[in-house]
Structures are given as C-alpha cells and as structure tokens.
Amino acid sequence: MKIYRKYRLIVCTLLAVIFYFMMMQNSIVAEENPVFSDITVYPLKPTPLSEVSFTIGINSNITVEDVRLIAQECAGDLCFINKYNVSMNYSYTCCMDFYETQIKLIHEDATQIKYYVKIFNNGTWYTSNTSFTNFSIPVNNNPVIIPENKSMPGFELFIVFFSAGLLLMRRHYK
C-alpha cells in the first residue's frame, strides 16, 4: 500500500510540473475561431453587368488582419475563369464588426454569382461557407405586358350559344 501511494504522488507531481512548463511556454493556447454572419448581397437579385455590394458581420475576439471577398460569376453549373479577390472595408455597428465591398460584374451571360469570405489572422486564413445568388435575367430587355382582364375572351359567348341551342332543342322535341 505504501508503494502505491509513492507512485501516485510521483505521477501527480510529474503531471503538475509538465502542465506548469507547458503553460509557461504558451503551448496551450485557447484561440477562438471567428463567427461569420450571413453574407448580405445588394441588390438581392442583381442583373448581369451590374454593380453588387457585399456585407458580412464577423463576431470574434481575435484581431482581424485582412478580410477578402472571393467571388466568381457562373452560367449554370460552369463558372468563368476570372475570380474577384477584393479587400473588404471595415465598419463597426452595435456589437459586431462589419466588412463591405462592391464589385462590378463583367459577364453578360452569367446567371448567378458564387462567393465566400476569407479572414487572415496570425498566419491563418479562416473561410466562410460558399453561397450562391441567382441573377434577375431581363427577357430581351422588353417589359412583360400583363393583361388587366384575366378572363378568357369569348368564353361567355360560348355559354350563351350553348344555352340557346339547348332551348331550341327542347322546344323542337316538345
């Protein structure tokens, strides 16, 4: 029983010394990853060749060194080769850091835009989830004309003629 107590005391002392040295050398660091809010796109349904604004809120206790928007125009499932890699401008509102930027779209036949945000801190890049926004595609640049009266023209005449025919047949067979 005495041997068990000796070994237990030695093991506990060694663990305490190891933990102490690790803390002194900053080997154990509790660093928080940034929390990304949803990326806001304005306008909500951009058109090809338009200017689009992006805003993201980042909640973290780390010092952000650089925030970049990575965006790519796509036509269906295929994306164009040129990417946007744009630095975002800082602003602070309420309890969160906000970053915003604008890009000018360059592809006339694009149908959507794919985008995400990267944050650089202390030699590490943190990446948000990738999002897609579909474009509002104008139809041949002609306005769509919606008729005011949505009833079928001439349908009332069909009912009148059908009723008159039934009346005539009824009188004829009497």
Summary of the structure (lengths in Angstrom):
residues: 174
radius of gyration: 33.9
end to end distance: 121.6
largest distance: 123.9
contacts: 381
relative contact order: 0.15
helix: 24%
strand: 38%
